[in-house]
Amino acid sequence: MAHFGVVAPAFYSHFSALAALSLELAARGHRVTFLQRPDAAAYLKTALKDPRIGFHALGLGTHPPGSLAESLRRAANPGGPLGLRQVILDMARGTEMLCRELPAALQGLGVDALLADQMEAAGGLVAEALGLPFVSVACAMPVNREPGIPLAVMPFAYADSEQAEQVVEGSTRVYDWMMRPHGAVIEAQAQRLGLPKRSGLHECLSPLAQISQTTEAFDFPRRALPPHFHHVGPLRAPVDPGAAVPTPLPSIDPDRNFVFASLGTLQGHRFGIFKRVAKACRRLGAQLLVAHCGGLGAAQEEALKHAGASWVCAFAPQREALARADAVVSHAGINTVMDAVEARTPILAMPVTFDQPGTATRILHAGIGLRASARLAGPGTIERQLRRLFSEEHFIERLDVQAASLAQAGGTPRAADIVEAALRLRRSEDRLADVDGGARAPA
């Protein structure tokens, strides 16, 4: 059995997805070790109950315990250009630290292969330099590039035209210019590690296997993905029937519309957005459950109830809530979006940062929801859009198509099959042949 190292950016959602895959690999007899700055160990409280999943701290000198909170604060509130530059510099410093410290750590731990998050270039760079096989995992929207496809961070739609392709090319140049500090680190570390020149995340991906939490039906029409790219849908751990639910789902009136609102772990502090949603739901006479992921205080919770929220909590059983909801208000994080697709719940996307604008655009492209400005949309706009989501049947019809694609994607077990097959472990090669008819799954 293999010992896998996991390299990912220090964000909860990325660790959560990769922990689900790690638990599946552990159940098959493999050993898994996450490697990141010390504070990231807190993300693995559940996974660390399995002795086959470990954590190895890196960057004690440059990223000491207690320093992650400030980086997360900047990522959640980049503000203007200067703030965004600081977020990019944080990314660059993280990649530089990992490239510097990973080689000795991986060799000392006896790691056989890596699971490398697409959003952290160090995994691919160091694996290639050490001659370790690695699998790239897109926990967010894939960073793979091709002509005419807007980057995951871009807020505009796909169109099959020469003008649209020029817009994509121009926006990509702007993005690469903004990301120059990070690109410079990638280029310098590639040179230091004796690798060919490169300067972008898309140039640090696995030649063996690439796995995405999305589905083929959800993304824009791709024509140039590599043959070893696999859409598997959400990476989720099996539900533990004995696990305690922090906040059980409230008693919901089946005769009134029910809205679930969540802005994820990084954006859960956005009281203003939640308040506008609460006011809109009051106008609609709709029930509203707000899950702020610990981002709000008790006084803000009470203020949201006063504004129109029926229930407010830190954490809710999301998949259960989505299964009951008539609509979800989301920051367009890929985890919430895929859960909404599974539940066939129309989405009102209010993207804030990172790849959320691009994911929101794909929601529109798929016809499974609407988009509103997180900064400008008032209660009236939100009310009108929620009313459309409640009443227009075509959203459910399009969700049926998306849910069917997701149901066949394979999820965490298929992702583990792909990982094992990439390392030529016969069991998973046979299983993949059974699933795919002897050929790779459609990209």
C-alpha positions in Angstrom: 0.0 0.0 0.0 1.1 3.6 -0.7 1.9 6.5 1.6 0.3 9.6 0.1 1.3 13.2 0.9 -1.4 15.9 0.5 -0.4 19.4 -0.4 -3.2 22.0 -0.5 -3.7 25.7 0.4 -4.6 26.3 4.0 -8.3 26.8 3.4 -11.0 24.7 5.2 -13.0 23.8 2.0 -9.9 22.5 0.3 -8.8 20.4 3.3 -12.3 19.1 3.7 -12.6 17.8 0.1 -9.1 16.2 0.2 -9.8 14.8 3.7 -12.8 13.0 2.2 -10.6 11.5 -0.5 -7.9 10.6 2.1 -10.4 8.7 4.2 -11.5 6.7 1.2 -7.8 5.9 0.4 -7.2 5.0 4.1 -10.2 2.6 4.0 -8.4 0.8 1.2 -5.3 0.4 3.3 -3.2 3.4 2.3 -1.5 5.9 4.6 -2.1 9.7 4.1 -0.2 12.7 5.5 -1.2 16.3 5.0 1.7 18.8 4.9 1.1 22.5 5.6 1.7 25.3 8.1 1.0 24.4 11.7 -2.4 26.1 12.1 -3.9 24.0 9.2 -3.9 20.9 11.4 -7.1 22.2 13.0 -9.0 21.5 9.7 -8.4 17.8 10.2 -10.0 17.2 13.5 -12.3 14.7 12.1 -9.9 13.0 9.7 -7.2 12.8 12.4 -9.3 10.3 14.3 -8.0 7.8 11.7 -4.4 6.8 12.6 -3.6 6.3 8.9 -4.2 10.1 8.3 -1.5 12.3 9.7 -0.4 15.9 9.6 3.2 17.2 9.3 3.8 20.9 10.1 6.0 22.9 7.8 7.1 26.6 7.9 7.5 27.0 11.6 9.9 29.9 11.0 7.9 31.8 8.4 4.4 30.6 9.1 4.3 30.0 12.9 1.3 28.9 14.9 -1.2 31.7 15.2 -0.4 33.3 11.9 -3.0 31.7 9.7 -5.9 33.8 11.1 -4.5 37.0 9.7 -4.0 35.5 6.2 -7.6 34.2 6.2 -8.8 37.6 7.3 -7.0 39.2 4.3 -8.4 36.5 2.0 -11.9 37.1 3.2 -11.7 40.9 2.9 -9.1 41.8 0.2 -10.7 45.2 -0.3 -9.0 47.3 -3.0 -6.0 46.7 -5.1 -3.5 46.9 -2.2 -5.4 44.4 -0.2 -5.7 42.0 -3.2 -1.9 42.3 -3.7 -1.4 41.3 -0.1 -3.5 38.1 -0.7 -1.4 37.3 -3.8 1.7 37.9 -1.7 0.4 35.5 0.9 -0.1 32.9 -1.8 3.4 33.5 -3.1 5.0 33.2 0.4 3.1 30.0 1.0 4.3 28.4 -2.3 7.9 29.5 -1.6 7.8 28.0 1.9 6.4 24.7 0.7 8.8 24.4 -2.2 11.7 25.0 0.2 10.6 22.6 2.9 8.6 19.9 1.2 11.5 17.9 -0.4 13.2 17.0 2.9 9.8 16.4 4.6 8.5 14.0 1.9 11.8 12.1 1.8 11.9 11.8 5.6 8.3 10.6 5.8 8.8 8.1 3.1 6.0 9.5 0.9 5.4 7.5 -2.3 3.0 9.9 -4.1 1.3 13.2 -3.8 -2.3 14.5 -4.0 -1.7 18.1 -5.1 -4.4 20.7 -5.0 -4.5 22.6 -8.2 -4.5 25.9 -6.3 -1.1 25.2 -4.7 1.7 25.0 -7.3 4.3 23.6 -4.8 2.7 20.1 -4.8 3.3 19.6 -8.6 6.7 21.4 -8.6 8.2 19.4 -5.8 6.7 16.1 -6.9 8.1 16.5 -10.4 11.5 17.5 -9.0 11.7 14.5 -6.8 10.3 12.1 -9.4 7.2 11.3 -7.3 4.0 10.4 -9.1 1.2 12.9 -8.3 -2.4 13.5 -9.0 -3.8 17.0 -9.3 -7.1 17.7 -7.6 -9.3 20.7 -8.5 -11.2 21.4 -5.2 -12.4 24.7 -6.8 -13.1 25.4 -10.4 -10.3 23.8 -12.6 -7.4 26.1 -13.5 -6.9 24.2 -16.8 -6.7 26.8 -19.7 -7.9 26.6 -23.2 -8.7 29.2 -25.9 -12.1 30.8 -25.6 -12.8 29.5 -22.0 -12.9 32.3 -19.4 -10.7 31.7 -16.4 -12.4 30.4 -13.3 -12.1 33.8 -11.7 -13.7 35.8 -14.5 -17.3 37.0 -14.2 -18.3 36.9 -17.8 -20.1 34.2 -19.9 -18.8 31.8 -22.5 -19.6 32.5 -26.1 -18.4 30.8 -29.3 -17.2 33.8 -31.2 -14.0 35.5 -32.2 -14.9 38.6 -30.1 -15.5 36.4 -27.0 -12.2 34.7 -27.5 -10.4 38.0 -27.7 -12.1 39.0 -24.4 -10.8 35.8 -22.8 -7.3 36.5 -24.1 -7.3 40.0 -22.8 -8.7 39.1 -19.4 -6.2 36.3 -19.1 -3.3 38.8 -19.7 -4.7 41.1 -17.0 -5.0 38.2 -14.6 -1.4 37.1 -15.3 -0.2 40.6 -14.7 -2.0 40.8 -11.4 -0.6 37.4 -10.3 3.0 38.3 -11.2 4.3 38.1 -7.6 3.0 34.5 -7.4 4.1 33.7 -11.0 7.6 35.0 -10.1 7.8 32.6 -7.2 6.7 29.6 -9.3 9.3 30.5 -11.9 12.1 30.9 -9.4 11.2 27.7 -7.6 11.0 25.8 -10.8 14.5 27.0 -11.7 15.8 26.2 -8.3 14.4 22.7 -8.5 15.9 22.1 -11.9 12.6 22.1 -13.8 11.6 23.7 -17.1 10.4 27.3 -17.0 6.8 27.9 -15.9 5.0 30.7 -14.1 1.3 29.7 -13.6 -0.8 27.2 -11.7 -2.0 25.7 -15.0 1.6 24.7 -15.8 2.0 22.6 -12.6 -0.6 19.9 -13.2 -0.2 16.2 -13.2 0.6 14.3 -16.4 -0.9 11.1 -14.8 -4.4 12.1 -13.5 -6.4 15.3 -12.8 -9.5 15.1 -10.8 -12.2 17.8 -10.5 -15.1 18.3 -8.0 -17.2 19.6 -10.9 -19.2 17.7 -13.5 -18.8 17.9 -17.3 -22.4 19.3 -17.6 -21.7 22.2 -15.2 -18.6 23.7 -16.9 -18.4 25.6 -20.1 -18.0 23.4 -23.2 -14.4 22.2 -23.0 -12.6 20.9 -26.1 -9.0 20.7 -24.9 -8.9 19.0 -21.5 -6.2 16.3 -21.3 -7.2 12.7 -21.7 -6.4 12.0 -18.0 -8.8 14.7 -16.7 -11.8 13.4 -14.8 -14.9 15.1 -13.5 -16.0 13.1 -10.5 -18.3 15.6 -8.7 -18.1 16.5 -5.0 -15.6 14.8 -2.8 -17.6 14.0 0.3 -16.9 11.7 3.3 -19.5 9.0 4.1 -22.1 10.2 6.5 -21.4 8.9 10.0 -24.8 8.0 11.4 -23.4 8.3 15.0 -22.0 11.8 14.5 -23.6 14.6 16.4 -25.3 17.3 14.3 -24.3 20.8 15.8 -27.7 22.3 14.9 -30.5 20.0 13.8 -32.7 21.2 11.0 -35.6 23.3 12.4 -39.2 22.5 12.0 -40.1 23.8 8.6 -43.6 24.7 7.5 -44.2 22.7 4.2 -46.9 25.2 3.1 -44.5 28.2 3.0 -41.4 28.7 0.8 -38.1 27.9 2.6 -34.8 29.6 1.8 -31.4 28.4 3.0 -28.6 31.0 3.0 -24.9 30.2 3.5 -21.8 32.2 2.4 -19.3 29.6 3.4 -16.5 29.6 6.0 -14.6 32.6 4.7 -17.6 34.9 3.9 -19.9 34.0 6.8 -19.2 37.3 8.5 -21.0 39.3 5.8 -23.8 40.5 8.0 -25.0 43.1 5.4 -25.7 40.4 2.8 -27.6 38.2 5.2 -29.7 41.2 6.4 -30.7 42.1 2.9 -31.7 38.4 2.2 -33.7 38.4 5.5 -35.6 41.5 4.5 -36.3 40.0 1.1 -37.6 36.8 2.7 -39.9 38.8 5.0 -41.4 40.5 2.0 -42.0 37.1 0.4 -43.4 35.6 3.6 -40.7 32.9 3.2 -38.9 31.0 5.9 -35.2 31.6 6.0 -32.4 29.6 7.7 -29.1 31.5 7.9 -25.9 29.5 8.5 -23.0 31.9 9.1 -20.2 29.3 9.9 -19.3 31.1 13.0 -18.8 34.5 11.3 -21.4 36.4 13.3 -22.0 37.3 17.0 -25.1 36.8 19.1 -26.2 40.4 18.6 -26.0 40.0 14.8 -27.9 36.8 15.0 -30.7 38.5 16.8 -30.6 41.4 14.3 -31.1 39.0 11.4 -34.1 37.5 13.1 -35.5 41.0 13.6 -34.9 41.7 9.9 -36.8 38.6 8.8 -34.7 35.4 9.3 -36.6 32.5 10.8 -33.6 30.8 12.2 -29.9 31.7 12.5 -27.1 29.4 13.5 -23.4 28.9 13.0 -23.6 25.6 11.2 -26.5 23.7 9.8 -26.8 20.2 8.1 -26.3 21.7 4.7 -27.3 18.8 2.5 -30.4 18.2 4.6 -31.3 21.9 4.5 -30.8 22.0 0.7 -33.0 18.9 0.3 -35.9 20.9 1.9 -35.2 24.3 0.5 -37.0 26.0 -2.4 -34.0 28.1 -3.1 -30.5 28.7 -1.7 -28.6 32.0 -1.4 -24.9 31.2 -1.8 -21.6 32.9 -2.4 -21.2 30.4 -5.3 -18.7 28.3 -3.5 -18.3 25.0 -5.5 -19.2 22.8 -2.5 -22.5 24.5 -1.9 -23.3 24.7 -5.6 -22.7 20.9 -6.1 -24.8 20.1 -3.0 -27.6 22.3 -4.4 -27.3 20.5 -7.8 -27.6 17.1 -5.9 -30.7 18.4 -4.1 -32.2 20.0 -7.2 -32.4 23.4 -5.4 -32.3 26.6 -7.5 -29.4 28.9 -6.6 -29.3 32.7 -6.1 -25.5 33.3 -6.4 -24.0 36.3 -4.7 -20.3 35.9 -5.4 -17.7 37.8 -3.5 -14.1 36.7 -4.4 -11.8 34.1 -5.8 -13.4 31.7 -8.3 -16.9 32.6 -7.1 -17.7 35.0 -9.9 -16.7 32.4 -12.5 -18.8 29.7 -10.7 -21.8 32.1 -10.7 -21.4 32.6 -14.4 -21.5 28.8 -14.9 -24.7 28.7 -12.8 -26.3 31.0 -15.3 -24.8 29.1 -18.2 -26.3 25.8 -16.8 -29.7 27.5 -16.2 -29.9 26.4 -12.6 -30.1 29.8 -10.9 -29.7 33.6 -11.0 -27.0 36.0 -9.9 -27.1 39.1 -7.8 -24.5 41.6 -6.8 -23.2 40.9 -3.3 -22.4 44.6 -2.9 -25.3 46.4 -4.7 -28.4 44.1 -4.7 -31.0 45.4 -2.3 -33.9 43.5 -0.7 -36.2 44.4 -3.6 -33.8 42.8 -6.2 -33.3 39.7 -4.0 -37.0 39.4 -3.5 -37.7 39.5 -7.2 -35.0 36.9 -8.0 -36.1 34.5 -5.3 -39.7 34.8 -6.5 -38.5 33.7 -9.9 -36.6 30.8 -8.5 -39.7 29.7 -6.6 -42.1 29.9 -9.6 -40.2 29.3 -12.9 -40.1 25.6 -13.6 -37.2 25.7 -16.1 -34.8 26.0 -13.2 -35.9 22.6 -11.9 -35.8 21.1 -15.4 -32.2 22.3 -15.8 -31.3 21.0 -12.3 -32.6 17.6 -13.3 -30.1 17.5 -16.1 -27.3 18.6 -13.8 -28.2 16.2 -11.1 -28.3 13.3 -13.5 -24.7 14.2 -14.6 -23.6 14.4 -10.9 -25.2 11.1 -10.0 -23.1 9.4 -12.6 -19.8 11.2 -11.8 -18.7 8.7 -9.2 -17.7 11.0 -6.4 -15.1 10.1 -3.8 -14.9 6.3 -4.5 -14.2 7.0 -8.2 -11.7 9.6 -7.4 -9.8 7.0 -5.2 -10.1 4.5 -8.1 -8.4 7.1 -10.4 -5.7 7.8 -7.9 -4.9 4.1 -7.5 -5.0 3.5 -11.2 -2.6 6.3 -11.8 -0.1 4.4 -9.6 -1.0 1.2 -11.5 -2.6 -0.5 -8.5 -4.4 -3.3 -10.3 -7.5 -3.3 -8.2 -8.5 0.2 -9.3 -7.5 -0.3 -12.9 -10.0 -3.2 -13.0 -12.7 -1.2 -11.3 -12.2 1.7 -13.6 -12.5 -0.6 -16.6 -15.8 -1.9 -15.2 -17.1 1.7 -14.8 -15.7 3.2 -18.0 -16.0 0.2 -20.3 -12.2 0.0 -20.6 -11.8 3.7 -21.5 -11.3 6.8 -19.4 -14.5 8.5 -18.1 -15.7 11.5 -20.2 -13.9 14.7 -19.3 
